[in-house]
Amino acid sequence: MEADPDYSHNQINPTGATEPKTTRDKLIYLSFSNRVKLHKLTHLTDYYATTTSDDDLSSSSSGGFQRSSSSSHTNPLEDNPFYHPSHSHGFYITPSDVVLRHIVYDYQHQPSSASATSLDDDDADAAAYHRAGPRRQIFFQASSTKAAIVTCGGLCPGLNTVVREIVLGLRDLYGVRQIFGIKAGYRGFYSKELEPLQLNPKLVHNWHKNGGTILQTSRGGFHLQNIVDAIQHRGYNQLYIVGGDGTMRGAVEIFHEICRRKLNIAVTGIPKTVDNDVGIIDRSFGFQTAVEMAQQAISAAHVEAESAVNGIGLVKLMGRSTGHIALHATLSSRDVDCCIIPEIPFYLEGKGGLFEFLEKRLRENGHAVLVVAEGAGQDYMRRRVGMDRINEDDAQNQKQEDISIRAAGGGRDESGNPVFLDVGQWLKSELNKWWRREHPNELFTVKYIDPTYMIRAVPANATDNLYCTLVAHSAIHGVMAGYTGFVSGPVNGNCAYIPLEEVAKAKNEVDTKDHKWAWVRSVTNQPDFQTKS
């Protein structure tokens, strides 16, 4: 009986010799559920309507520029000599182009009826987002577009690059001329002392070479009604809001208020956080620069520790709620003996504690390097600082350190973030007290390095500069098409438009059960802090 070529491993040729099956025959065809939840984007036409014709476009004090909700215009990229979109298949993004949130599946797993309902959840495996990029038809015309760009919160490498690329993208791709920078964060919208800065390609040409933000920034100053009133009064109809999680929460409120007033104003957020703690997107701009700069601090700590008898180099890195910088810097450096992050509770004394580990490492190598994220151990510190009483013998040496540690914690800053205790200073103090107690006659040195402001203030590196261009241009394409209330960012390597509210809520914490954290522990041989007796 002749073998069926679809199921045999080899095929028979007329001469009787066997030959391998073709590549096509070796393929395994997988069948996935077709239940994909596409996260809808808001379009200005969903709530904004006017009877004003395209020929009667004008600025209006009641909400920016009036426009027919049914109007659409040919994308000016059609006539751009550098793109030639008409001759490039797939240049324009269609409504059916989506990006899956998760791309790793167990194809043999059949979802149960219970798990099928989880598609209503934000974390459903089958979630998808609209792909970012230029649309064939756009909503805004250059002549009637007035854009505002604002940077809020702390500094981050790449802020100036993002602003520069928004300006150049609006001008060069779409011909927009009215582009304004809002100074000093959210308060710059309504403050009488802070006039908007009109931006153009010549002005921003070299901005990407500078750290910080030339537009200036600040925390707080968020007064919703004042902000939206000022936006409406000045006639802005595009808002590009660059900031961290607190800024994104503010952007959500601005978006909702604009929708409530039915204003013809598109809002987009560009998430900025050195910590890489913004959820859903692969990473945020500035993160790779921060990891690169953290290497210099770790290298300096290693040199200091290695040059002392029983030397410990202690480096505090940014990471309020997540330890991504500390984790990636540890893996990149290979000089780190212990990495402490907010996602893993730790303790100092007893079996499996930090002191036991460091004593062993000092006996073996004569030095150690300890990296800690700023948000690590906050609950543990509060218990210890609250319970500890300074011994009379230690009073003169420890009083000032303990006062500064306590003063650093408690309350909230102007952005609404909790003010943390200084884990770096606290660890330095605890390490010195431990060694004096256990080894009073032996030399010991702790060299403490906090490179926070050095890292925040540098220009973006090449990788982050490229990333900033991508997210800035993606945001422009979405806004010009009339989408609003979204964030542009990479999801599994493809830029997508994600509803602003989802990004404002999502967190990107280190998964301590995945291979990357296991890699950290295999590199450092540090304890898991789970075996305290």
N, C-alpha and C positions, 0 to 999 in steps of 0.2 A: 504494500500500500504506500502510495507516494506521500511523503511528509508535507504537511501544510506549511508553506514558507513563512506564514505569519507567526507560527509557534515553534518552529525548529530553530536551533542555534546556528545552523549552517545551511547553505543552499547547495543543491546538486546541479552541476553544469552538464551539458550534453556529453562530455568526455568521461564523466563519472567522478571527476575530482571535486572535492569540497572547496567551497570558498566562503569567507566570512559574510555574515549578513551586512547589509548596508547600514549607514548611520541611522537612516529613517526607521529601519526595522528594529534597531536597538532602543528606540525611544520608548519610554513608558508614559502613556497619556494619563494625566491626573484629572480627576473630577472634583471641583470645589463647589461649595454651596454658592448659589447666585444671590444670596441675601447680603447685599452690600449697602450699608447706610451712608449715603452721601450727605455730608453736613452742609446745609444750605447757607448761601451767602445772601446778605441783604443788598438789594439794588435800590438806588435812589427812586426808581419808578415804582417801587413797592409801596411807598407812602407819599411821594411828592408828585403833585400834579398841578398844572396850570394851563390855562387856555391861551397863554401868550405864545405867539408864533415864533418860529426861528428868526424871522425877519425883524422881530421886535424885541430882541434880547436886550436887556438893560440891567444895570445895577439897581438893586432895591434895598432900602433900609429895612424891609420886612423879611430879609432872608437871603442876601446874596444876589445871585444872578438868576433871573427868571428864564424858564425854558420849557418847551412842550415835553410832557412825559413820554410822548411817542416818538420824539426826535432821536435820530441817530446819525452819525456822520462817518464817512470813510476815514479809516486810520491814515494819518499823514505819512506813515511809514511806507505806504504804497508808492510814494514819490521820492522816497529817500534813496539816493544812489548807492548807499553803502549796504543796503539790505536786500533789495530786489525780491520782496516777498512773493510776488506773483509767480516767480519761477522756482520757488522753493516749497516743495510739498511739506506740509506740517508746520510751516512757519507760524501761522496763526493758531492760537489755542481755541478749541471749541468747547461748548458747555459739557460735552461728554468726555472730555479729557480729565481724568482724575488721578490722584495719587493716593495709594493705600497707606494707611497709618502703620500697619504691621505687614511685613513681607515674609516672615518666617512662620510656617505652618506645619502641623502634623497632618499630612494629606490623608492618612488612614483614619483619623479621628472623625467620627460622625457626631455632630453636635446634638445633644439631647434637646427635648422640648423646653427644658428649663433654661439651658444655656442659650437657646435661640432667642429668648426674651431679652437676653443681655445686650442684644443689638441696640436696645434703647439707651444703653449706658454709653458714656463718653469713651470708656476704655474697651469697647467691643472690638474684637479682632477684625471685623469686617468694616470698620469705619474708613471712610474715604473723604478726601478734600478736593476741591477744584484746583486744577493745576494752574500755576501762575504763568503769566506771559502775555504778550500782545494779543488783542482781539481785533478781528477784521473791522468791526463797527465800534465806534467810541461814543461816549455820552457828552463829554465836554469838548468845546472848541477852544483853541488857544486864545482867541481874541477876548473871550468872556471868562477866562480862568484866572483866579487870584488865589495863589497858594500860600500857606503859612507853614513854617517848620519850627518846631520847638524841641529843645533838649532839656530833660528834667533829671533830677536825682544826682547820684554820685558820678564821678568821672569814670571813663572807660576807654581803652584804646579803640580808635576807630570812629569816635563821635564826629570828628571833623570830616572824615572820609564820607560818612553817610550823608551829611549835609551837602557836601560838595557834589556827590553823585546824584542826589535828588535835584539839585539846581541844574547840573549839566544834562541830566536825563530829560527834565521838563523842557529845557530850552532846545536842546539839540534833536531830541526825538519827536517832540510834539509842538515845538514853537511857542511855548508859554513864556511870556515876558514878565508878568507880574508875580514875583516870588519874593516873599518876605521872611526874614528870620526873627523869631520872637526871643527877646533877651530874658535871661534869668529865670527860665522855667515857666511854670503855669502863671505865676504872678505877672509875668511880662505881658500877658494879654490885656490886663486891665489897669496896670500901674501907669499913672500919668507921667512918672519920671523915666519910664522906659519906652522909648519910641521904637517901633519895628525897624529893622535894618533891611533895606532893599538889596537883594542878592542878584548877582549876575556871574557868568562864567569867569570873567576877568578877575573879579574880586575874590572868588573862592579857589582860584587856580592852584595855589600851593597849600591849601588848608590841610590836605591829607598828610603833609609832612610834619604837622604839629600835633603834639599831644593835647589833652584837655578838650575843651569846646570853646571856640572863638565866640559863639553866641552867648556864652556864659550859662550857668545853670544854678539851680538852688533846690532845696528841699522845701516841702510844704507850699503854702500860698495857694492851695486849691480851694477856690470859692466858685462853685458850679455856675450859679446865676451870673456872677460878674464875668466869668470867662466866656460863657455862651453869648451874653449880651454884647461883649466886646467883639467877638468873632462876627456876630451879626451886624454890628454897627460898622465895622471896617470892610464888610463885604467879602470876606474870605469864603470861598466855596470848596477849598481842598485843605485838609489838615493832615500834616505828617507829624506824628507824635512819637518821639524817640525817648525811651526810658525803661526802667526796670519794672518789677511786678507792681509796686505802688503806683507808678505812672500809668501802667496798663489798666489798673482798676479805675483810675481817674478818667482815662480815655473811654472806658465803658460808660461811665456816668455822662460824659460829654456826648457820646453817641446817642444814648437814650434820650437825653434832653433835646438834642437836635431832631430826633425822630418825633418826639412829642410835639415839638413846635412845627413839624413838617417843613423843615428848611432844606433848601437845595445845597447841602454841604456834605461832602464825602469825608469820612474819617478813617484813617488807617494808622495802625501802631507798628513801630519797628522796635522789637524788644532788645534792650541793652542790659546786659549783666555780665560782669567779669566772672561771677561765680558759676555761670552756666546752669542756673537753677530754674530757668524758664522751661515749662513742660511742653510736650508734643514735638517741638522742633528739635532737629538733631543737635544743634548747639547755637549759642548766641555769639555775636561778634565781640571781639576782644578777648575771648577765652584762650585761644591759642597763643596770643601775645603774652597773656598773663602767665601761662605755663612756661613759656620760653624765658620770661624774666625771672620767674621763681627759681629757675636753675641757677642763676647767678647768686641768689641769696643762699641756696643750699650749698653751693660750692664754697662760698665764703665761710659758712658755718662749719663745713667739713675741714677746711684748712685750719680754722681757729681751734676746733676740737682736737685735731690730730697734732697740733703744735703745743698742746698742754698735757700735763700729767693728770690723768682721769678727767679729761675734758669732754664736756657735752656741748654740742652746738644745737641750740634750740631756735627753730624758725616758725613764726606764726604767719600763716597764709590766709588770704581771704576765703570766705566760705561760711556765711551765716547759718544757713540751714542745710547746706550740702557740702560735701567734701571733694568735689570734682578737681579743683586746682591741686589740692594736697595729694590726691590719688594719682593724677597724671604726672605731677612733678616728681613724685616718688618713683614711679615706674620709669620715667625718663632719666632720672639722676643715677640711680643705683648706689648712691652714697648714703641713703637714708636707712636707719636702723629700726625706726618705728614711726608709723603714720597714724595719727589720731584724727578722726572725722566725726561730725555731729551724728551720723547715722549709727555709730557704734558706741554704746556706753563704755566707759573705762573706769578703772579704779587704781589707786596708787599702792596700797599696802596689802600684804597677805600673799598667799599662793596664787600664782598667775597674774599678779599685779605688775604695774609699770616699774616700781622700784626693784622688784626681784629680777625682772628682765634686764634692766639697765645695769644692775650690779654684775650680772653674769657677762654682759657684753663688755663692760669696762675691764673685767678680769681677763677676758679673751683678747680684746683688741686695744685696750688702753684708752679708747675714746668711743663716742657714740653721737649720732645725729638724730634729732627728734623733730619731726614736722607735725604741726598741729593746726587744724582749721579753726578760725576764730570763734565759730559757734559750738565747738566741741565741749562736752562736759559741763554745760551751764547748770543743770539741775544738781549735779554732783558737787560743783563748786559752791553753789548757794547753801547746800546742806553743810559743807565743810566750813565755809566762811562764817555761817551763822552759828555753828556749834563751837568752833575753835576759840580758845582763849589764849592770849599771848602769855607765855611764861615770863616770869620776871627776868630770867637770864637772857631771854631773847628780845626783850622789849625794845632796847635801844637799836638793835639791828633790824628788827622786823616791823616796827611801828609804821614807818613811812610807806613801806611796800604794801602792807595790808590796807592802809588808808586809801592808797591809790587804786587798789584792786576793787575795794568796796565802792568807791566813788564812781568807778567806770560803769557799774551795773545799776539796773533799775529804771523804770519809766519807759517812755517811748520818744523817739526822735520826731522831727517835724514831718517825716514821711509816714509816721505811724508804725515804724518798725521798733521792736523791743531793743532797748539799750543793753548790751551784753556786758557781763563781767569780763575782764581782760584775762583770758586763759593763758596767754603768754607770760605775763608778769606773775600770775598766780603759780604756774608751773615752775618758773625760775625760783620763786620764793620757797615752794614746797621741796624742790630738789635740794636747795642749799640747807634747809632745816633737816631734811632726812640725812644728808651726808654728815653734817656736824653731829647729829645724834648717834649715828651708827659707826662713823669712822672719824672721830674727833681729831686724830693726830695725822690724818692723811691729806695730801693735797687734793684739791678738787676745784674745778672751774666750770661755770655755766656761761656761755657766750650767747646772748639773746639777740636775735635779729628780727625786726618787724619791717618788711619791705613794702607794706601796703601802699603807701602813697607814691613810692617809686614805680610800682607796677601800674597803678591806675593812670599815671600821668604821662606815660610814654606814647609815642605814635604807634599805630598799628603796624604789625609786620606784614610781609607780602601776602601771606595766606589770608589774614583778616581783611586787608585792603581789598582783595579780590572778592571776598565774601560780602563786604559792605556794598560793593558795586552791584552784586547780584540781588541782594535784598532791596536796595534802593530802587533799582530799575523795575523789579517785580512789583513793588508797591505802586510805582507810577503807572504801570500798565493797568493794574487793577482799578485804581482810582479814575483814570481817564476813561475806562470802560463803564464807569458809573457804579462800581461796587463800593460799599461802605461798611464800616464796622468789622474790619478784618485785619489780620496780621499776615505779613508775608514772611516765609521762612522755609528752610529745607526740611523735608520729611523723607527719610530714607534716600537722601541725595537728590531729590527733586523738589524744586521750589513750589510751594502750595499756598493757597489762601485759606487761612484758618479763622473761624469766627473769633472776634476779639474777646468775647466773654469766656470762651474755652481756655484761651491762653492765659487770661488774667487769673483763672482758678487753678490751672495745672501747675504741678511742681515736678521738677526733674531731680529726684534724689538718687544717690548712689545705691544701686541694688547690691547689697552685701552678700547675696546668695549666688551671684553670677560669677563667671570665670575671671572677670577683671579684678574683683576684690580678692579672690583666691590667689591670683597672680601677685598682688601686692604682698600678701602674707608669705608667699613662697619666696619672694625676693628679700623681705626683711626678716623673716623667721620670727615675727612678733607674736605675742600671745593673742588669743581671741577674746580675752577678758570675760570669758564665760564660766570660768572654773573657780570663782572665789569661794573659799570655804566658809 
